[in-house]
Amino acid sequence: MSAESPKRPWEERVSEASSKIEEELRRVVNYINDEVVPEVRKNGSEALRAAAAEMQKLADYMESRKSAEPPPRPPKDVPKP
């Protein structure tokens, strides 16, 4: 028996698929590096400002709800001091 046995058909398909996956992953990484990263760097501060404005709105809403709500009642099973 030789040290290298011939590949079975399913092993060949798996090997081909893994090669294609590696190639596609390289393409995706290159796309992200070449197209997405520069765009994020260019527009990142604008996106952060928009997110900060939305967070400010959320904080304002939470504060207005907090002041509008009655204070919580203590649970019934806790004895009063």
ZIZI-V891380 format. One record per residue. N is the residue number from 0. RES is the residue in one small letter. PSI is psi in whole degrees, -180 to 180 (* if undefined). OMEGA is omega in radians with two decimals (NA if undefined). Layout:
n: (N;N)
res: (RES;RES)
psi: (PSI;PSI)
omega: (OMEGA;OMEGA)
This chain:
n: (0;1;2;3;4;5;6;7;8;9;10;11;12;13;14;15;16;17;18;19;20;21;22;23;24;25;26;27;28;29;30;31;32;33;34;35;36;37;38;39;40;41;42;43;44;45;46;47;48;49;50;51;52;53;54;55;56;57;58;59;60;61;62;63;64;65;66;67;68;69;70;71;72;73;74;75;76;77;78;79;80)
res: (m;s;a;e;s;p;k;r;p;w;e;e;r;v;s;e;a;s;s;k;i;e;e;e;l;r;r;v;v;n;y;i;n;d;e;v;v;p;e;v;r;k;n;g;s;e;a;l;r;a;a;a;a;e;m;q;k;l;a;d;y;m;e;s;r;k;s;a;e;p;p;p;r;p;p;k;d;v;p;k;p)
psi: (132;162;-31;113;152;146;144;159;-41;-33;-38;-42;-41;-42;-44;-44;-42;-36;-42;-40;-44;-42;-44;-38;-41;-40;-42;-45;-44;-42;-47;-46;-39;-32;-47;-49;-48;-37;-40;-42;-38;-43;8;-43;-36;-43;-40;-39;-41;-42;-40;-40;-41;-38;-36;-42;-43;-44;-42;-43;-44;-40;-40;-35;-37;-41;-22;-20;143;157;148;144;146;152;151;-28;3;123;147;145;*)
omega: (-3.10;-3.13;3.14;3.11;3.14;-3.13;3.05;-3.11;-3.12;3.10;3.10;3.13;3.11;3.12;3.10;-3.13;3.14;3.07;3.12;3.12;3.12;3.13;3.14;3.10;3.09;3.12;3.14;3.14;3.11;3.11;-3.14;-3.13;-3.05;-3.02;-3.00;-3.07;3.11;3.14;3.11;3.11;-3.11;-3.04;-3.06;-3.10;3.10;3.12;3.11;3.11;3.12;3.11;3.13;3.12;3.12;3.11;3.08;3.10;3.14;3.12;3.10;3.13;-3.13;3.12;3.14;3.10;-3.12;-3.12;-3.12;-3.09;3.04;3.12;-3.13;3.10;3.09;3.08;-3.09;-3.05;3.12;-3.13;3.11;-3.13;NA)
